[in-house]
Amino acid sequence: MHTSAPTGAPTTREPHPRPELIVGVACLCGIVVALSQTMIIPLVPRLPEIVHDNASNASWAITATLLSGAVATPIAGRLGDMFGKRLMLLVSMAFLVIGSVVSALSSGLVGMVAGRALQGLAMGAIALGISVLRDELPADRVGAGVARMSATMGVGGAIGLPLAAFIADQADWHTLFWVTGGLAAVCAIAVAILVPESPVRTPARFDFVGALGLTAALTTLLLAITKGGDWGWGDGLTLGLLAGSLLVFLLWGAWELRRTAPLVDLRISARPQVLFTNIASVAVGFAMYGMSLIPIQILMAPKVAGYGLGLSMTQAGLLMAPSGLLMYLFSSVGARISAARGPRTSLAAGTVVVGLGYVSALFLRSSGWEITLSTAIIGAGVGIAYAAMPALIMGAVPITETAAANGLNSLMRSVGTSLSSAVVSVVLAHEVIDLGPVALPSYHGFTVALLISIAAAVVALAFTALIPTRRPAAPAAEPDGAAELAAV
């Protein structure tokens, strides 16, 4: 574990005179980045036609973003700690602008995949935004600001679906990418004008070997998870990637433990408060993504299936939009619970609400309003839970590790969503009914998928219970604003 002291960190930090501007800009960046991840969903049925290739190859337009985002998130966080969080936030938004333009100008598979991979490199913006808020906000505003920023990961996805569906229905598909690129450019300008650079730095040499090792390990793991359904879970390639990922992770871990300035400080990550929060984050990410995968298919399934409502993508997206609004609103509720009872209590409350939302979905899925109600409950729970995670992480790491630690936590949530996509897809692919030449997921298949999401919420609650209620006293005093984050 490196012990470099922060550079330029004043004893008494002067907070930004307009904290609401910092929160607004950071949240806008987070929402736009999250929106870019879901904007392609309305295009999925048309992707083979758009890229002039088969469905298996066309799916790389989705997989590329997932892989590059997973790799970029912890690396961007570490670079933010070293060279400046505002700088790396600008770089992230630049990647989103460039990737959107490349995709908008593309007419084939290579251009689309390249553009989507560049868009994925912006995913580190959410963790960087959280760290900027810790550095710049007054102590009494940190909790609420961080909670809102953390929730943008889910909010952007929830509002992105109906927005993207509407644009795809009303205009050429290229418009989706031009809109995303324009929004990202607005975010970059706002960051450049309104967000100051943090004086808190971690002077060290960048761990290139660690970055390459983490890239290889995450790529092989997520490739196996996301493409295993296409290749076959017992296929030699899938199993080989999983085994290779495990081996690379072990070698990478051994390397990181020997470094004085590692990419990811595994000793800090092994602290119970950080470790169990990250494991719970995987489970919450799993449960959160189930809300994106299951209800939309029920809403859009034809009525002849016996359970479907036969809605268009736009109609279905509008019915699910309230979940995103409640996710954002209830992030503030999570911040208040964290302030009053500690972030562990907030995380536990959020996972309970998520579980109750999925339980209600078992019985409330025969009409549009019922699905809207159950997804709204799940969204509220996710907002509460997501608000707690950065507070738990930042209460256990030194301020010089803030961005890297938040990047790792964001990565854990992304791993959870990837696992959810793989598991739910496998369940729905094996539980089908035949309607002439078309095979659709069965009612029982959706029930099994909902039960798995309930189990994920239970797992998240179990690991939340293992998080220590009080971390050990730090050897040195924390900077202003850290004390209330540590009080769990």
Secondary structure, 3 states (H helix, E strand, C coil): CCCCCCECCCCCCCCCCCHHHHHHHHHHHHHHHHHHHHCCHHHHHHHHHHHCCCHHHHCHHHHHHHHHHHHHHHHHHHHHHHHCHHHHHHHHHHHHHHHHHHHHHCCCHHHHHHHHHHHHHHHHHHHHHHHHHHHHCCHHHHHHHHHHHHHHHHHHHHHHHHHHHHHHHHCCCHHHHHHHHHHHHHHHHHHHHHCCCCCCECCCCCCHHHHHHHHHHHHHHHHHHHHHHHHCCCCHHHHHHHHHHHHHHHHHHHHHHHCCCCCCCHHHHCCHHHHHHHHHHHHHHHHHHHHHHHHHHHHHCCHHHCCCCCCCHHHHHHHHHHHHHHHHHHHHHHHHHHHHHCHHHHHHHHHHHHHHHHHHHHHCCCCHHHHHHHHHHHHHHHHHHHHHHHHHHHCCCCHHHHHHHHHHHHHHHHHHHHHHHHHHHHHHHHCEEEECCEEEECHHHHHHHHHHHHHHHHHHHHHHHHCCCCCCCCCCCCCCCCHHHHCC
